[in-house]
Amino acid sequence: MKTHIKICGITRLEDALLAESLGASAVGFVFYHKSPRYITPEKAGFITGNLGPFIGRVGVFVDEDFSSVIETARTAHLTAVQLHGSEDPVYAKELKKYGLQVIKAFRIDDAGNNFDPEKMSEYDINTFLFDTYSSNRILETGDKGNETEECYGGTGKTFDWGKINTVECGKYRRIILAGGLNASNVQEAIRIVKPWAVDVSSGVEISSPVKKPGIKDPDKMKAFFNAVKK
């Protein structure tokens, strides 16, 4: 079975075009203002306007005002929204009325105790994403300063994939695995979880001599795609 690939945290057109040429099923744009990968809806719209019709355009939101999500989706030409906060089933159901695919993210801590598979059944959607829970991080990028913030995605850390109850999750058609994935570990992650798709952000970014959130490394991207396809 083909494992789809989503490249998240896109901030540049050239990175989106490379992802598309490599065969990505979707690219993701982070509209959470505190993220170092934040992009304006207008800039995201410019990027999506230069992509072909067959690649998904996903907007990542964290407890955003509903009307703002709809407006951003229109401006950025999104095909899907990824809810990475505490958005409830009603919020998700209302979004579907606007013709948007909805992805609900669950962040899993080291112990796996904060994830209840039954919560998935409360949402009238068929795509869920599992990411690493991280309560705090230090923002390392210049204009954001050295601030401690709760981290929603882009942690660069994995969680214990064995904590996911694959039997329960298998009832749902589309499971997306995220959190610290890279070319070195994605094959093992796929073997254990058997996800419909994998989602990578920091694992394909420039990290030397300094970390550059939102700036993708072409060689890392190619290596990641090759690893997934093996």
C-alpha positions in Angstrom: 0.0 0.0 0.0 1.3 3.4 -0.9 2.3 5.7 1.9 1.4 9.3 1.1 3.7 12.1 2.1 2.8 15.6 3.4 5.5 18.2 3.6 4.5 20.7 6.4 5.9 24.1 7.4 6.2 25.4 3.9 7.3 29.0 3.6 8.9 29.2 0.2 7.6 28.5 -3.3 10.8 26.6 -4.3 10.2 24.1 -1.5 6.6 23.6 -2.4 7.5 23.0 -6.1 10.2 20.5 -5.1 7.7 18.7 -2.8 5.3 18.5 -5.7 7.9 17.3 -8.2 9.0 14.5 -5.8 5.4 13.3 -5.5 4.1 14.8 -2.3 0.4 14.3 -1.8 0.1 17.5 0.1 2.0 20.5 1.4 1.2 22.2 4.7 1.2 25.8 5.8 1.2 26.9 9.5 -1.1 29.7 10.4 -0.4 29.6 14.1 1.2 33.0 14.8 3.6 31.8 17.5 5.2 29.2 15.2 8.6 30.0 13.7 7.1 28.5 10.5 4.2 30.9 10.5 3.2 32.2 7.0 0.6 34.8 6.1 -2.4 33.7 4.2 -1.5 36.0 1.3 2.0 34.4 0.9 0.6 30.9 1.2 -1.9 31.9 -1.5 0.9 33.0 -3.8 2.6 29.6 -3.3 -0.5 27.5 -3.8 -1.4 29.6 -6.9 1.8 28.2 -8.5 1.1 24.6 -7.8 -0.7 22.1 -9.9 -4.3 20.9 -9.2 -3.5 17.5 -7.8 -1.5 18.3 -4.7 -3.4 19.0 -1.4 -3.0 22.3 0.3 -3.4 22.0 4.1 -3.6 24.8 6.6 -2.6 24.2 10.2 -4.5 26.0 12.8 -4.5 26.1 16.6 -7.7 27.1 18.3 -8.2 29.8 15.7 -11.4 31.8 15.4 -13.8 30.0 13.1 -14.3 32.9 10.7 -10.6 33.5 10.5 -10.1 29.9 9.4 -12.7 30.2 6.6 -11.2 33.5 5.4 -7.6 32.1 5.5 -8.8 29.0 3.6 -10.2 31.2 0.8 -7.2 33.5 0.6 -4.6 30.6 0.7 -6.7 28.4 -1.6 -6.7 25.5 0.9 -8.2 22.1 0.2 -8.0 21.0 3.9 -7.6 22.3 7.4 -5.6 20.6 10.2 -6.9 21.3 13.7 -3.9 21.1 16.0 -5.5 22.5 19.2 -8.5 21.7 21.3 -11.1 22.1 18.6 -14.2 20.1 19.4 -16.3 17.9 17.1 -18.9 20.6 16.4 -16.1 23.0 15.2 -14.8 20.3 12.8 -18.3 19.4 11.5 -19.0 23.1 10.7 -15.8 23.4 8.7 -16.9 20.5 6.5 -19.9 22.5 5.3 -17.5 24.8 3.5 -16.2 22.0 1.4 -12.9 21.6 3.3 -11.4 18.3 4.3 -10.8 18.3 8.1 -7.8 16.6 9.8 -7.9 16.4 13.6 -4.5 16.2 15.3 -3.8 14.4 18.5 -0.6 15.1 20.4 0.8 12.1 22.3 3.1 12.4 25.3 5.9 10.0 26.2 3.7 7.8 28.3 0.9 7.8 25.8 -1.6 8.3 28.6 -3.1 11.5 27.1 -4.5 9.7 24.0 -7.9 7.9 24.1 -8.7 6.3 20.7 -12.4 6.6 21.5 -12.2 10.3 21.2 -11.7 9.8 17.4 -15.2 8.4 17.1 -16.6 11.7 18.3 -15.5 13.5 15.2 -17.5 13.1 12.0 -14.3 13.0 9.9 -12.0 10.2 8.5 -8.5 11.7 8.8 -6.5 12.0 12.0 -2.9 13.0 12.7 -0.7 11.8 15.5 2.1 14.1 16.6 4.4 14.5 19.5 3.3 16.3 22.6 5.8 18.8 23.9 4.7 21.2 26.7 7.4 23.7 26.1 10.2 24.7 23.8 12.6 27.5 23.3 11.9 29.5 20.1 15.3 29.8 18.5 14.6 32.0 15.5 15.7 35.6 15.4 12.5 37.8 15.3 10.7 35.5 17.8 13.4 35.8 20.4 14.3 33.2 23.0 10.8 32.6 24.4 9.3 29.5 26.0 6.1 28.5 24.3 3.9 25.5 24.1 4.8 23.6 21.0 2.2 22.5 18.4 4.1 20.5 15.8 7.6 20.9 14.5 9.1 19.6 17.7 11.7 17.4 15.9 10.9 14.8 18.5 9.3 11.4 18.1 6.9 9.7 20.5 6.7 6.0 21.3 4.9 4.7 18.2 4.0 1.5 20.0 1.7 3.6 22.2 -0.8 3.9 19.4 -3.5 1.3 19.5 -3.3 0.2 15.9 -6.2 -2.1 16.2 -8.5 0.8 17.3 -7.0 3.3 14.9 -7.4 0.8 12.1 -11.1 1.4 12.1 -10.5 4.8 10.6 -9.4 5.1 7.0 -6.7 7.7 7.1 -4.0 7.9 9.8 -1.2 10.5 9.4 1.9 10.0 11.4 4.0 13.1 12.4 6.5 14.0 15.0 10.3 13.9 14.5 10.3 11.9 11.3 13.3 11.9 9.0 14.9 9.8 6.4 16.6 7.6 9.0 13.6 6.6 11.0 10.6 6.9 8.7 10.8 3.3 7.4 10.6 1.9 11.0 7.7 4.3 11.8 5.8 3.0 8.8 6.5 -0.6 9.7 5.1 -0.1 13.2 2.2 2.2 12.6 1.2 1.4 9.0 -0.1 5.0 8.5 -2.0 6.2 5.4 0.5 9.1 5.3 3.6 10.5 7.0 4.0 14.2 7.8 7.4 15.8 8.0 8.6 19.3 8.7 11.7 19.9 10.8 13.2 16.6 9.6 13.7 18.0 6.1 14.8 21.5 7.1 18.2 23.1 7.0 19.9 22.5 10.4 23.5 23.4 9.8 25.3 25.6 10.6 22.1 27.0 12.2 18.6 25.8 12.3 16.3 27.5 9.8 12.7 26.6 10.6 10.5 26.8 7.4 13.5 26.5 5.1 13.7 23.1 3.5 16.9 21.2 2.6 16.5 19.7 -0.9 18.9 16.8 -0.2 17.0 15.9 3.0 13.7 16.1 1.1 14.9 13.7 -1.6 16.3 11.3 1.0 13.0 11.3 2.9 11.0 10.5 -0.2 13.4 7.7 -1.2 13.2 6.2 2.3 9.4 6.2 2.2 9.2 4.6 -1.2 11.7 1.8 -0.4 
